[in-house]
Amino acid sequence: MKYLVMAGMICMATGTAFAMSHGGKGHHGHMQHQQVQSTFATQSQDGMTFANFSVRARIGMAPNSAAYGQISIADGNDTLIAARTSVAETVELHEHIHDKGVMRMREVKGGLPITSEQPLEMRPGGLHIMLLGLKGPLVSGTEIELSLEFASGKTVALMVPVVSITKMHH
Ligand SMILES: [Cu+2]
């Protein structure tokens, strides 16, 4: 039932997820209070700060999902070159582009840069971590482990909350 409910829900990915009824057919306007909305606690490791991480809940049997979040660095720079998680077959770093009026996404070769002046912002409709070939349901209110690899050789493992998100661009 969770999948069906989520397919009709609108939810802002602001870290503190909130959900309201979409009013689509078969739904009847109730707020969903029973699900625990876990949020990502900002954390710092080795001069890097990770904030607002979330993973979009799976929509029905959709094969893919995406993860978002912000990474800032106190000094110097680094590049997010790869990510992995046990819940997806493949993980890619993606960007959205406007192609003749159509929004498309594609893999970013060479990774996503982070500098002390320019934090890395991954959000719906922009840069994101693409999870391809989901192995499980990705239910809102749960968490997945996401491991991030950087050009500096650093690897950071995060527990990332699964939230339902309104914009379906994948
Ligand atoms: Cu993508």
Residues whose N, C-alpha, C, O or C-beta is under 5 A from the ligand:
A	BS01	CU	H94 M105 M130
